[in-house]
Amino acid sequence: MHLNYLALAVPFFLTFIGLEYLVARKNGKTYFKFNDSITNLSVGIAERLLDMFTVGIFYFVYDYLYRHFAIFDIKSSVLLWVALLICTDFIWYWYHRLAHEVTVFWCAHVVHHQSEEFNYTVSARITVFQAFIRTGFWAILPVIGFPPAMITSMLLVHGLYPFFIHTRTIGKLGILEYILVTPSHHRVHHASNPQYLDKNYGDVFIIWDKLFGTFVKEEEEPVYGLTKPLESNSFLWQHFHFILEMLYSARQAKGWRNKLRVVFGKPDNVDPEARKILEDKFLLRNPHATETPKLFNYVLWQIVATLMVLFSFLLLEHYVPVFIQVCVTLLILLTLINCGAIMEQKNWVFYLEYARYLVLCVAGYYCWPHPALPCAAALIMITAFYFQSHLKEHYLRLVYGYYRS
């Protein structure tokens, strides 16, 4: 069988998340919060899912640049693998630093810093937008002359290390603190304490921060998250809130120079009032929200089921038709939106079930194109519409433990 063994990354990371949770619990530490961990995993699921479609594009870019613009003809050797590691980490430092210093890049990177906790689930907070921007920076590597196969292999290894530095269960690591980016260094990076802001950008080696003056030791206990907390579990709002804030601020700015300063200047140029204005317009918080065990259980089982589907989908991707790949992708994304909206306790989550049902019916008909299937599906849908008010009431009681029209 032609399996995609990169899918094993899913149970690998989940195992370490589970171990970290057990260690923290044994030590009496509350490093995990339900809503925070679920939103972190949701972002990670979406990125891993969409990466299946984008990784081929990234390889094509590297291959095209290598074949047409490579300055040197680099062959694989131990020293050149070391050189590639150093080059990759150096480029990462500047990508990461500019992601904090340029508004349009911060739009993609801000999602990684929204969590107010710091544990292995936070490492999952990478968006596909961020992946595209990083590819733009790493595109210099094939131009230098590194072969695409070397680059993609190195990026897999280089991308594995940062997972292990997103933790509070590991203290300082002695002499390694002078060489590598450690959990202690990265805790500083994720902190919103004034003295820690925009520090410790390194990914594997801490030397770049020390060389370019962005290094700070962990001394005071970090406070994690954004300087202005997002206070939302919405999957969509987490991804798009700062893009909307940037566009709103650019629209309000007078003159093209000021508009460009908003987009390509520092994130501080974004109107600080923009978020509240946009939240009032788009987020529509539920003032009566109360967390219940039913809500937690429903969301938890959806995430567990989604992770199982994701793992199977990635492992067997070479045997899944493109149309079914699209359907599974839509189904997973709708489920992640559903989970975020449930934690926000929106009543409109009921209507997302129609969308998920429709995707399942379309996928089912593709696999079994028998006239009986669409007829049965249509009959069920008509019945659901007829009894919609009763179904919605029972659904909201099931999910939230109450019904509010």
URUR-V64008 format. One line per field, one symbol per residue. ss: DSSP state (2 for helix, 1 for strand, 0 for the rest). phi: phi as a letter, one per 30 degrees, with the letter a starting at -180 (. if undefined). A space follows every 50 residues. Layout:
ss = ???
phi = ???
This chain:
ss = 00002222222222222222222222000000022222222222222222 22222222222222222220000000022222222222222222222222 20222222222220000002222200022222222222222222000222 22222222222222200000000222220100222222201002220000 00001022222000000000000100000000002222222222222222 22000222222222002220000222222222200000000022222222 22222222222222202220022222222222222222222220000022 22222222222222222000222222222222222202222222222222 00000
phi = .cccdddddddddddddddddddddddicccbbeeddddddddddddddd ddccdddddddddddddcbddccdcdaedddddddddddddeededdddc cbedddeddeedcddccbaddddddbcdddddddddddddddddkddedd ddddddddddeeedccacdcddciddddccdceddddddddceedcdhbh decccdeddddciccbddbdedccjddcedhacdeddddcdddddddddd dddciddddddddccdedddeddddddddddcdhdddcdbdbeddeddde ddddddddddeddddcedcceeddedddddddddddddddddddhdddde dddddddddddddddddbdcedddddddddddddddcedddddddddddc iabbd
